[in-house]
């Protein structure tokens, strides 16, 4: 899941690095006119939305989160939504 994905360049980079099929969800508050065509790389979806609108559903199956230059643009209440999802997952990974 890429929060602040822009045109999806991070999905293309991820695919080139891993050289395998990926599942990718890109979310950006701005509607991008040019989005990279990623259909041949796997299951890709792009949403024009504020992340706080449906945070849990976007993030529930995520294994990797990208924040390509977007953290400073995300409002505190939306960061709290993301944090609520990340904390239990992080605790499972670290045993905290």
N, C-alpha and C positions, 0 to 999 in steps of 0.2 A: 504494500500500500504506500503510495506516494502522496503526501499531503503538501499541496502547493506544487503540483506536478508540471505545470506549464504545458508544453507540447509533448511531454512524455520522453524526453531525452534520457532520463535515468533508466527507463525500461529498456531502451535500446542498448544502453551501456551494460546493464545487468545481463541481458541476453548474450551480448558479445563476449562478456567476461565468463559466463557460465557455459556458454555454447550448448544450451539445452532449452527446452520449452519451459515457459514460465506462466504463472497466473499473476496478473497485474491489475491493480485498481489505482487509477489516477484521479485525484480530487483537487480541484482548483476553484477558487471563488470567482476568478475571471474566466470568461468564455474565450478560449483560444481558437482563432480562425484556422491556424495550421497545427494539426496534431499529427504526429508521426504515425504512419500506417503500420501497426504492429500485429496485424491479424495472422501473419505467417509465423510469428514467434510464440504464439500460445493464446491463452484466454486473456484478453485485455478489455478493460472497461474504463471509460472516462466519465466523470461526473462534474458538472458545474454546480458547486454547492459550497456553503459555509460548513466547515467540518462539524460544527456543533449540532447541525440539523439532524444527523443520524449517525453519530460517532460510533456507537456500539455495533450497529449493523455493518458499517464499513470495516471495522477493525476486528470483528469477532474471529475470523479465520486467518488473520495476518500472522506471518512469521517474521517478516522484515518490514520495518517502517523507514521510509525515506522522508526527510525534511529538507528538500533542496532549497535552501535560502528562504524558508518560509517561517521559521520559528518566531522571528521578530514581527511578523505580520499577523500572527494568530492572537486573537483576543484572550485575555486571562480566563474567561469562563469556558472557552473552547479548550484551552490547555488543561483545565481541570477535568473536562470530559475525557480527554485523551489519557490523562494521568490515572483516572479511575479505572480505565481499561488496562493500562500498562502495569500497575502495581501488583495485582494478583499473578499476572504472568511472570513478572520479574521475580517475585518471591518463589515461584515454582522453579525457576531456572537456577536461582542462587541458594535456595534452601533457607532464605531469611525468614 
